[in-house]
Amino acid sequence: MRRPAHPLLRTGAAAALAGALLAACGLTSGSPMADQVDPGSIGQGKPLDGAHLTVTSKEFTEQLVLGAIMGIAFQAAGADVLDRTGIQGSIGAREAVKKGQADAMYEYTGTAWITYQGNTKPITDPHQQWVAVREADLKNGITWLPAARLNNTYALALNQANSRKYKTTSLSEVAALARKEPGAVSLCVESEFASREDGLPGMQKAYGLNIPSSRLQKMDGGIIYTQVSKGSCTYGEVFTTDGRIRAMQLEVMKDDKHFFPNYNVAPEINSKALKKYPAMAEVIEPVTRKLNNTVAQELNAKVDVQGKDPHQVALEWMEQEGFVKKK
């Protein structure tokens, strides 16, 4: 999957680098979206007729699909949409919205709370974290619309055979298994996850999970899914919306102590653009409500497993859900 280590990827010199990243990321370019769509269940009456909007996104699969979904929704409502999706890293797309070089994107609440707003402790309740993010960003000229259930965070997963064998469904049960039968638990993780306090070290503390170094393998994120699927390691670090979870029929362990931060996706809108075109909110809200982890896994898999184009995947889903109709 084409993604950074995680959509929450921390950037220590974020503020200092923002201007340079904007200049380097091609934000002066873009191409018009030209989807032949009419309103379906959204965009009736074309409330964005005459609007010229720019949508952006980060460069990994899920973001490319979400950026296309947003742009297609605005087109159905009558807007002319410029496509500036696929900006490398988190900061470039965020700064584009902040500075008005783009009008809207789908962003993650955890990324905003931790990376952009500088907090170290996540808020356990997803809605309360969204509220806190929204309130903090209003002074930055950014308005957050209601969040989706889609939560792209860390998790551990195992294959079907090991699921039947060990019968674990939560991280607490994994910790109990490690204490009872140490040889049963091996773990494949990325190097960054192995060292981050919001990764393996923190998880081990939170759950009393003791995994000796001999039972821990560090590898590239893409390889982890294959190794877990083959059973080469019992559990592997995954992202909860990754399409390979469904494609490989992996079982995700519940974070029953709510250790991992929430990364719920939500529309992040330039406040001036929203004031000028308030219909953006009513157009995108029903679409956002439909987004959850199951939907994300399905759409991501179509790109990363089946090799389909992210924009086409987004368009097909919007038509399938009845949000838009072909002209």
N, C-alpha and C positions, 0 to 999 in steps of 0.2 A: 504494500500500500504506500502511496506517495504521501507521507506525512512526516512532520518533525517528530521528535521523541514523544511529544504529547501536545495537544492543543493548549495546554496550560504552560508550555515551555517558558521558563523564567528567563528574563533578559536583564541582567544586572545594570547595564548602562542604557536602558530603554529610552529614557527621556533624551539623553544626549545624542543617541543614534537616530532618533525618529526622523529628523530632517534629512539626514543622509540616506536613510532607507527609502524615504518617499521619493527622493531624486533618483535612486537606483532601481526602483521597482517598476518603472514603466508606467507610473500613474498619469503621465501626460497622454498616454495612448489608450486605446480601447476600440471595441467594434460594436456597432449597433446590434442589438438582438432583433431578429427578424422572424420570430415565430408567428405563424399564421393561426392565431387563436382569438376566439370570441369569449365573452363571459359565459361561465357555467353557473355554478352556485356562488361564485364571487365575481365582483366587477360589474354587476348588473347596473345598467344606466351609464356605464363608463365614467365613474366619478373622477378619474385621473386624466380625462381627455384634455390634451394640450400640455400636459406635464412632460418635462424632460428630466428623467431621473437616471442616476448612475448607481449601479449596484457593484459591490466588491465582495471579495472573499479571500481567505488564505488559499494555499496551493494544494492541500491534500484532498483526497477523494470526497470525503463527506462535505467539506466546505465548497468544493466545486459544484456538487449536486444541490446543496442548499442555496448557493448563490443563483444558480439557474432557476430553481423553484421560485425564489423571490422575484427575479426578473420577469419570468413568465406570468406570475400573478399580476404584476404591475402593467404588463402589456395588455392582458385581458381586460384590465380596467381602463384602457385607453391611453396609457403613457407611452412615450417613446423612451426606450431604455438603452443606455450605453453599458456594455459589458466590460467591467474591469475586474473580473474575478481572477483568481489564481495568483495573488500577490504572495511572494515568498515571505515566510515568517509571520508572526502575529502582529508586530508593530506597524508594518506598512499599511495594511488594510485598516487597522484601527485609526491610525493617524489620518488616513484619507477621509474617513467619516468625520472625525473630529474637526478637521480643517475645512470641510465642505468640498473636498475634491471628489468625494463620493457621497451619496445620500443615505445609503443603507447597506447593511449586511446582517447575516446571522452570526452572532458571537456567543461565547460561553460565559456564564456568570462566574464560574470559578476562575477563569482566565482574567476577567476584569477585576475581581475581588483581590486576587493574589498578585498577579503580574502588573496590571495597570495601576491599581489603587494602593498597592504596597502593603497589604495586610498579610500576616503570617498565619493566622488561625482561621480556618474556614468556618462558616456558619452551617451547623448541622441541618437545619430545616431548609429545604430548597427554596420555598417561597420567601422566607425571611432573608435569605442570601440575595435573592433577586431584588427585594425591596431595598436592602442596604446598597446594592450596586446601583440601582436606579437613582436613589437619593444622592449618592456620591457623585454620579456622572452628570447630573443636571448642570452643575457648575462648569462642567467641561463642554457644554453645548451639545450633549448627547442625551437622547431620550430612549430608554429601554421600554419596549412593549412587552406584554405578558409572555412568560416563558413557556416552552414546551416541556413535555415529560421526557423528551430525549435527553439523556444524561450520559455524556461520553467521558466516563471516568475509568480509573484503574479497577482491575478485578483479577482473581485467579480462576482458572478454568482447567478442566480435565476431560479426557475422552470418555466415550460411552462405556467401554470395558472397565475402566478404572472407577467410573461412577457406580456401576453395578457392584464392583468388588468392595469398594470402601464406603459407599453410601453416604458420602459427605455432601451437604448442601449449603453449608455456611463456613465462614472463616473460623468461627469458634470450633466447629467440628473438625476442621483441618488441624487446628492446634491440639485438640484432644487426641486425634489420631497420631500426631507426631510424638506426643508424650507416651501414648500406649504402645505404639509400634513405630519407632523411629525410622526403621529401614523402609517403611512404606512411603514416606514422604520425600520426594526430590522435587526440585524447583528450577525451572528455566526462566531467566529474567534478562532484561537489558542491563547493561552496565550502569546507566544513569539511574534506573529504578533501584538498583542494588545499593546505591549510595545516598539517595535522596531521603530526607526526613519524612516527606509525605509519600515515600515509597516503602521499600522493604524494611529498613531499620525501624521506622515508625510503626509499621504494621506489626512487626514482631513484638514490639513493646506493648502495643494496644491489646494484642491477643495472647500474649505469653507464648508466642510461637518461637521455638528454638530449632533452627535448621543449621546443622554444622556445615562448614564450607565444603566438605567432601560431598555433600548432597545438593550443592548449589552450582548451577551452570550458567555462565553469562554468555549471551549471544545477541546477534542482531534481532530486532523485533519481528521481522518477517519470518525468520526461521523458527521462532518459538511456537507458532501455531502448528507448523509441520511436526515438530518434535513432540508436542503434546498429543497431537492426533495419532502419531505412531506409538505413543506410550514410552518414548525415550526418557521423558521426565513425567512424573505423576501430575504435577501442576505447573501451569505456566502463566506468566503475566500477560494479560490481554487488555484491550480497550473494549468497553461494554457495547459499543455500537459497531464494532468491526464485522464486516460481512463474512469473514472466514469462520466466525463462531457458528453461524447457521450452516455454512457450506460444509464444515467439518463435523457438525453435530456435537460441538463441545458444550459441556455443562458449566455454567458460570456460578461460582460460589457467592452466596449472599454476604454482603458486608454488614453483618448483623449488629456490629457496634458503631456503624456509621463513621468509620475512620477516614476513608477516602473522601476528598472534597467533592462537592457537587459541581458538575459541569453541564448544567442545563442550558440548552441553546435558546436564544431569544433574539428577536429583531432589535438591532441597535441602529437608531436613526439619528441623523443630524437634526438637531432641534429646530434650526431655521427652516430646513426643508419640510419638516413635519408641520410647522406652523403655516407654511405656504401651501402644502398639500396634505391637509389632515386626513383625507380619505385613505392615505397609505395605511393607516392603522386598521381601519375597518376591512380593507381588502386582504391584508396579510394575516389577520388574527385567526380566521377559521383554518387556514393552512397550518399555522403554528400549532393549533390545538390538536391537529391530526398526527403530528410528529412524535414518535416514541422510539424506544430502542429497537423494537421489532421491525418497524418501518425502516429505520436507519440501517439495520443489518441487511435487510433485503435489498435496499437501494445500493448500499456500498458493495454488496456481493456482486451485483450486476456489473459494476465497473471493475472491481479488483479480481473477481473470480472468472466472470464471463467475458470480460474485456470490452464491455460496451462503453460508448461515449457518455460522460457524466451529464451533459446537457440533454441528450436524447433520453436518458434514464429519467431525468427530472420531468421532461415533457410528457413522457408516457404515464408517469405516476399522476401528474396533474390532470391528465385526461381521464385516466382510470378512476380517479376519485371524484370526477365530475366537477372539479373546480373550474376547468376551462373546457372549451369545445373547439374542434378544428373548424377553420373557416370553410 
